[in-house]
Amino acid sequence: MQYGNCVRIQPQFIIAKLTENQNMITLHTNHGDITLELDAEKAPITAENFINYVKDGFYDGTVFHRVIDGFMVQGGGFTEDMAQKRCNETIKNEANNGLSNVTGTVAMARTSDPHSATAQFFININDNTFLDFKSESAQGWGYCVFAKVSAGMDVVNKIKAVSTGNRGMHQDVPLEAVIIEKVTIAE
């Protein structure tokens, strides 16, 4: 079944307890490293989804394709030539987990459908509490925070300062690609 530019695969979630080390993910970018600490306790489905994409090498070679200073930097779904990658099944929105979209947190990007997140994520570069869960309605679901930047916020701040423009139908695209070269899990 098609969903946007992603092919939907029937969900088969097996939520395994992540080890402490598996909760630490490093995004190796052409601007430096950003280390994320996943919160598998409060966002188990989302953390497992992210780990699965990391293990599959999905994020390697993707870009931060949307950068809005004062708001967030978004990546994880497009290649450097702005080709959208094929995604797995959408996941349940866990934004009602009590975590807030504050500076340095990482949340899942989605469409207007509250339960449409797949692979794309964003790092909040401001306190964006208007994105938090309010109610189980289309307008109230919010965006699920599942991690925080534990090291490399200086790199995020470099990324937020890049020059952006339009590229095809996409806005706020860095004029020089901000590439996620590789993503690793701490051992």
N, C-alpha and C positions, 0 to 999 in steps of 0.2 A: 504494500500500500504506500502511495506517495504522500509525503508530508512536506510541503514546500519543495526544497531541493534535496531533501533527505529521504532516503528509503526507510520506511518503518519496518522493524523486525519485531516479531511478537516477543513480549517481555518474558524473561525467565530469570528473575532475580533470586539469587542465593546470597543473602547477606552474611558474609563471613566476618568474624571479629578480626579487625585489622590489628596487626601488632603495632606497638608504639612506634617503631621505625617506619612502618608503612604509612603512618600519618604524616610523615615529612616528605614533601615533594619539592624538587628544585626545577624551576624553569630556567634553562640556560639560554639567554637571549643575546643578540648582537649588541646589547647595551649593558650586559652584566647579568648576574644571577639573582633570581628572586626565589626565596624559600617560603613555601606555604606549609602551614600546619593544619591538617584536616581535622574537623570535629565529627568523627564517626559516631560519637555517642548521640549528638543532637541532630545529625543529618546523615543517618546510616545509608539510606538509598542513594543520596547524592554523592556521598564520599565514595561509596563502592562504584558508582557509575564513573566518577572521575578517575579512580584508580584503574578501572578496566580500560578506559581510553589511554591512560598513560602506559599500561602494560602492552597495549596493542601498538604503541608508537604513533598513535593518531595525531598527537599534538606536534610531533617533530616536523619542522618545516612550515608550520602555520605562522600566522602573523597576528599582531595586535592591529586589527583592521579599523578600529573606531576609537579615537582618542579625543576626549573632551575635557580640557583643563577645567578644574573646579567641580568635576562630576565623576568620571570614571575612565578606565582604559579597558577595552573589550577585545578578546581574542578567542582563539581556539576553534575556528570553523572555516577559515579561508587560507589558501596558499598565497604566496607572494604575488601571483598574477591575478588574485581576487577570484579564483575558482573556488566554489564552495565544496567542501568535502562531504562525502556520504556519511551519514550519522546512523547510530543505532536507534532503537526505540526511545520514544519520549519517556520521561520519568515523572513520578508523582511529585508535586510541589511540597516541600517540607518547610516552607517559610514560616509555618506556625510553631517553629521550634524554640522561639524565645531569643534567637540571635538577631542582632541589629546590623543594618547596613551603615556602619560607621567607617571612618577612615582606616584603611589597611585591611578591611575584610574582603573576602572573595565570595561572590554570589553567582548563581547560574543565570545566564541570559535566557530569554524566552520570547515568544510572540504574545499577542493579546490573550491567547488561551493560557490560563494559569498553569496548566499541566503539560506544557509543550517544550520544556527544557530538554536538550540533548547533550551537546558537547561544548557549546560556547559559554564562556564565563566572563566576568568582569571584576576588576579590582577597584574598590571604592577609593577615590582620592579626596573625598570630602565626606562629612557626615550626611548621608542620604537617607535619613530615617523615613522620608516620605515613601521609600521603597519597601518598608517593613510590612509584615502581615498585619492586617486590621480585622478582616473577617473572611469567611469562606464564601466569597462572592467574586465575580469576574474582576471587579474593581478593587477588592480588598485583599486578595491573596498575597500580593507582594512578591518579592524575589528572594529565593532561598539562599541565605548565607550558610556556607559549609566549610569555610576555612578562613585563616587570617595570615597575613604576611608576617613571618617571624624574623626574616632577615632580607635585606635588599629593598627596603622602602626607598632608599636613595636612588636605586635603579628605576623604580616606578616613577619617582619624581622627575628623572631624566626623560622617561617616556612621555609623561604628561605634557612636557614642554616642547615636544617636536612640532614642527610645522605641519598643518593638515590642509586638505582640500577635498575636492570631489573627484571620484574615480568611477565612471559609469553612473549607475544609479545610487552609488554609495557616497555618503557624506562623512566628513571628519576622518578621512583616511590619511594616515601619515604620508607625506610626500616622499620620504625615504623609508623603505620598509623596516619595520621593527619586527624582527624575526625571532620566533621561539625555535631555536636551533635543535634543541633536544630537551626532553623532560626525564628526570631520573627520580627514583624512589630511594630514600636512605636505606642503607643495609645495616 
